[in-house]
Amino acid sequence: MKEVYLYTDGACRGNPGKGGWGAILVYGRYEKVMSGGERETTNNRMELLAAIEGLSALKEPCAVTLQSDSKYLVDAFNEGWIYS
């Protein structure tokens, strides 16, 4: 199985307010950089969207190491919230 690294970040000016997200997928020497934004959003939504978009870009099942500075996103996995 391919091992892929996914680096994500999201931000918002005001909460709610203008926001954006970014994701970088790394597989060996290959990188895919993605980004987007919304006019009226929240910081947590942008953090989650970065991970969702990055994972959605995968074309086949992979072992993914996801790195994020978002406690909300990290806790969703570490605390098992995504399985509820």
C-alpha positions as CSV (number, residue, x, y, z in Angstrom):
1,M,0.0,0.0,0.0
2,K,1.3,3.5,-0.9
3,E,2.3,5.7,2.1
4,V,1.2,9.3,1.6
5,Y,1.7,12.3,3.8
6,L,-1.0,15.0,4.0
7,Y,-0.2,18.4,5.5
8,T,-3.3,20.6,6.1
9,D,-4.2,24.0,7.4
10,G,-7.2,26.3,7.6
11,A,-7.7,29.8,8.7
12,C,-10.4,32.4,9.0
13,R,-10.4,36.2,9.4
14,G,-13.3,36.8,11.8
15,N,-15.2,33.8,13.0
16,P,-17.4,33.6,10.9
17,G,-15.7,35.5,8.2
18,K,-13.5,35.1,5.1
19,G,-11.5,31.9,5.2
20,G,-9.2,29.6,3.3
21,W,-7.7,26.1,3.4
22,G,-4.6,24.4,2.1
23,A,-3.5,20.9,1.7
24,I,-0.3,19.3,0.4
25,L,-0.2,15.6,-0.5
26,V,3.3,14.0,-0.6
27,Y,4.1,10.6,-2.1
28,G,7.8,10.0,-2.6
29,R,9.1,12.9,-4.7
30,Y,5.7,13.9,-5.9
31,E,3.6,16.7,-4.3
32,K,0.1,17.9,-5.0
33,V,-0.8,21.3,-3.6
34,M,-4.4,22.3,-3.2
35,S,-6.2,25.3,-1.8
36,G,-9.6,27.1,-1.7
37,G,-11.7,29.5,0.3
38,E,-15.1,30.7,1.3
39,R,-16.5,34.2,1.8
40,E,-18.4,33.4,5.0
41,T,-17.1,30.5,7.1
42,T,-15.5,29.4,10.3
43,N,-11.9,28.4,11.2
44,N,-12.9,24.8,12.2
45,R,-14.8,24.4,8.9
46,M,-11.7,25.4,6.9
47,E,-9.5,23.1,9.0
48,L,-11.8,20.2,8.3
49,L,-12.2,21.1,4.6
50,A,-8.5,21.0,4.1
51,A,-8.4,17.4,5.4
52,I,-11.5,16.4,3.5
53,E,-10.2,17.8,0.2
54,G,-6.8,16.3,0.6
55,L,-8.2,12.8,1.4
56,S,-10.7,13.2,-1.5
57,A,-7.8,13.7,-3.9
58,L,-6.5,10.2,-3.3
59,K,-7.2,8.0,-6.3
60,E,-6.7,4.6,-4.5
61,P,-6.5,3.4,-0.9
62,C,-3.4,4.6,0.8
63,A,-1.8,4.6,4.3
64,V,-2.1,8.3,5.2
65,T,-0.2,10.2,7.8
66,L,-2.1,13.5,8.3
67,Q,-0.5,16.4,10.0
68,S,-2.5,19.4,11.2
69,D,-2.2,22.2,13.8
70,S,-6.0,22.0,14.5
71,K,-6.8,20.4,17.9
72,Y,-10.4,20.0,16.7
73,L,-9.3,18.0,13.7
74,V,-6.6,16.0,15.5
75,D,-9.0,15.1,18.4
76,A,-11.7,13.9,15.9
77,F,-9.3,11.1,15.0
78,N,-7.5,10.6,18.3
79,E,-10.7,10.6,20.4
80,G,-12.6,8.5,17.8
81,W,-15.3,11.1,17.1
82,I,-15.1,10.3,13.4
83,Y,-16.4,6.8,14.1
84,S,-19.6,8.0,16.0
